[in-house]
Amino acid sequence: MGDTLMTVIAIFLAVILMFLFPMLSVSERADDISQLAVETAVTDFVDTARATGKVTAANYEKLVNSLNATGNSYVIEMERQILDENVGKKTAWTNKNVKGENKHISIYTTQILEDVLNDAKGNVHLMNEGDNFSCTAKNDNTTISQTFRSVFYSISSNDSYQVGAQHSGMVTATGN
């Protein structure tokens, strides 16, 4: 009886060590690879938009295709902060970099995509030099790694994301 119990325990431990932990490790590695791909795609998208001064339909489609290649679905959020001089405040400062006389007006994802996906506007959203542009991508599905973690560690959190990236910077060229 004692040998049978030890055999069952040994088989159970062998299954855990030979199958479950390697699957957990491989799923974590898949999320790490997806994270790297998402960071690269978002950085390339923002840097291209900053350098050219415009968000085009082709660049947006390239971003979406790069993100979809990871096997996850993503929520993409964009924001453009327009540098606008505060004309109501009269000062002797004429430098654009002075923070006291400038303000930023934000344009968000829906307004940007309205321009990018609109044929009448040429499938482009134009930006001006000095504007700030940022993009965030977060997965909105549950990855295999998240599923394994919730089973093994009893973590139940649907609000968190596993794979995501954010990049931003100042636009260096006015789009034409």
C-alpha positions as CSV (number, residue, x, y, z in Angstrom):
1,M,0.0,0.0,0.0
2,G,2.8,2.4,0.9
3,D,4.6,1.7,-2.4
4,T,1.4,2.4,-4.4
5,L,0.9,5.7,-2.7
6,M,4.5,6.7,-3.3
7,T,4.2,5.7,-7.0
8,V,1.1,7.9,-7.4
9,I,2.8,10.8,-5.7
10,A,5.9,10.3,-7.9
11,I,3.8,10.2,-11.1
12,F,1.9,13.3,-10.0
13,L,5.2,15.2,-9.3
14,A,6.6,14.0,-12.6
15,V,3.6,15.4,-14.5
16,I,3.9,18.7,-12.8
17,L,7.7,19.0,-13.4
18,M,7.7,17.6,-16.9
19,F,4.6,19.3,-18.4
20,L,3.1,22.1,-16.4
21,F,6.1,24.1,-15.4
22,P,7.6,24.0,-19.0
23,M,4.2,25.1,-20.4
24,L,4.1,28.0,-17.9
25,S,7.7,29.0,-18.8
26,V,7.0,28.9,-22.6
27,S,3.8,31.0,-22.2
28,E,5.8,33.6,-20.2
29,R,8.4,33.6,-22.9
30,A,5.7,34.1,-25.6
31,D,4.4,37.2,-23.7
32,D,8.0,38.5,-23.4
33,I,8.4,38.2,-27.2
34,S,5.0,39.8,-27.8
35,Q,6.0,42.7,-25.4
36,L,9.2,43.3,-27.4
37,A,7.3,43.2,-30.7
38,V,4.7,45.7,-29.4
39,E,7.3,48.1,-28.0
40,T,9.2,48.0,-31.4
41,A,6.0,48.6,-33.4
42,V,4.8,51.5,-31.2
43,T,8.2,53.1,-31.1
44,D,8.5,52.9,-34.9
45,F,5.0,54.3,-35.4
46,V,5.6,57.3,-33.1
47,D,9.0,58.1,-34.4
48,T,7.8,58.0,-38.0
49,A,4.9,60.3,-37.1
50,R,7.2,62.7,-35.2
51,A,9.8,62.8,-38.0
52,T,7.3,63.4,-40.8
53,G,4.7,65.5,-38.9
54,K,1.8,63.3,-40.0
55,V,-0.1,60.1,-39.2
56,T,-0.9,58.3,-42.4
57,A,-3.3,55.4,-43.0
58,A,-0.4,53.3,-44.3
59,N,1.6,53.8,-41.1
60,Y,-1.4,53.2,-38.9
61,E,-2.2,50.0,-40.8
62,K,1.4,48.9,-40.4
63,L,1.1,49.4,-36.7
64,V,-2.1,47.4,-36.5
65,N,-0.7,44.6,-38.6
66,S,2.4,44.4,-36.4
67,L,0.4,44.3,-33.3
68,N,-2.0,41.6,-34.7
69,A,1.0,39.5,-35.7
70,T,1.6,38.8,-32.0
71,G,-1.7,36.8,-31.7
72,N,-3.3,39.2,-29.2
73,S,-5.9,42.0,-29.7
74,Y,-5.0,45.5,-28.7
75,V,-6.5,48.8,-27.7
76,I,-4.6,51.6,-29.4
77,E,-4.8,55.1,-27.9
78,M,-3.2,58.1,-29.5
79,E,-2.9,61.7,-28.3
80,R,-1.6,64.8,-30.0
81,Q,-1.0,67.8,-27.8
82,I,-1.0,71.0,-29.9
83,L,1.3,73.7,-28.7
84,D,-0.8,76.8,-28.6
85,E,0.4,80.2,-27.4
86,N,-1.9,81.7,-24.8
87,V,-2.8,84.9,-26.6
88,G,-4.8,86.2,-23.6
89,K,-1.6,86.6,-21.6
90,K,0.5,89.6,-22.5
91,T,4.2,89.2,-21.6
92,A,7.5,90.3,-22.9
93,W,8.5,86.7,-23.5
94,T,8.5,85.6,-27.2
95,N,10.2,82.2,-26.8
96,K,7.9,79.2,-27.5
97,N,9.7,77.2,-24.8
98,V,8.5,79.4,-22.0
99,K,6.0,77.3,-20.0
100,G,4.1,80.3,-18.5
101,E,2.7,81.7,-21.8
102,N,2.0,78.4,-23.6
103,K,-0.7,75.7,-23.3
104,H,-1.4,72.4,-24.9
105,I,-4.7,71.4,-26.5
106,S,-5.2,67.7,-26.7
107,I,-6.6,65.7,-29.7
108,Y,-7.4,62.1,-29.0
109,T,-7.6,58.8,-30.9
110,T,-11.0,59.2,-32.4
111,Q,-10.3,62.6,-33.9
112,I,-6.9,61.4,-35.3
113,L,-8.5,58.3,-36.8
114,E,-11.3,60.3,-38.3
115,D,-8.7,62.2,-40.4
116,V,-6.6,59.0,-41.1
117,L,-9.5,56.9,-42.3
118,N,-11.2,59.7,-44.2
119,D,-10.6,59.7,-48.0
120,A,-11.7,63.3,-48.3
121,K,-8.8,64.4,-46.1
122,G,-6.3,62.3,-47.9
123,N,-5.9,59.6,-45.3
124,V,-3.6,61.8,-43.2
125,H,-3.6,63.6,-39.9
126,L,-1.1,66.6,-40.1
127,M,0.8,67.8,-37.1
128,N,2.9,70.9,-36.5
129,E,6.5,71.2,-35.3
130,G,6.5,71.5,-31.5
131,D,3.4,69.4,-30.9
132,N,3.6,66.3,-28.7
133,F,2.5,63.0,-30.0
134,S,2.0,59.8,-28.0
135,C,0.7,56.3,-28.6
136,T,-0.2,53.5,-26.2
137,A,-1.1,49.9,-27.1
138,K,-2.4,47.4,-24.5
139,N,-3.7,44.0,-25.0
140,D,-7.4,43.6,-24.2
141,N,-7.6,39.8,-24.3
142,T,-6.3,37.2,-21.8
143,T,-3.0,35.7,-22.8
144,I,-2.2,32.1,-22.1
145,S,0.3,33.2,-19.5
146,Q,-2.4,35.2,-17.7
147,T,-4.6,32.1,-17.7
148,F,-1.9,29.8,-16.3
149,R,-1.1,32.4,-13.6
150,S,-4.7,32.7,-12.6
151,V,-5.1,28.9,-12.3
152,F,-1.8,28.3,-10.5
153,Y,-1.6,31.4,-8.3
154,S,-5.3,32.0,-7.8
155,I,-5.0,35.5,-9.3
156,S,-8.2,36.8,-10.8
157,S,-7.7,40.3,-12.3
158,N,-9.4,41.1,-15.5
159,D,-8.5,44.8,-15.4
160,S,-4.7,44.3,-15.9
161,Y,-3.0,43.9,-19.2
162,Q,0.1,41.7,-19.8
163,V,1.5,43.1,-23.0
164,G,1.6,46.9,-23.6
165,A,3.8,49.7,-24.7
166,Q,3.8,53.5,-24.7
167,H,6.0,56.0,-26.6
168,S,5.8,59.7,-27.0
169,G,7.9,62.7,-28.2
170,M,7.9,66.1,-29.8
171,V,7.1,66.5,-33.4
172,T,10.2,67.7,-35.2
173,A,8.7,68.5,-38.7
174,T,5.5,70.2,-39.8
175,G,3.4,67.8,-42.0
176,N,2.5,69.0,-45.5
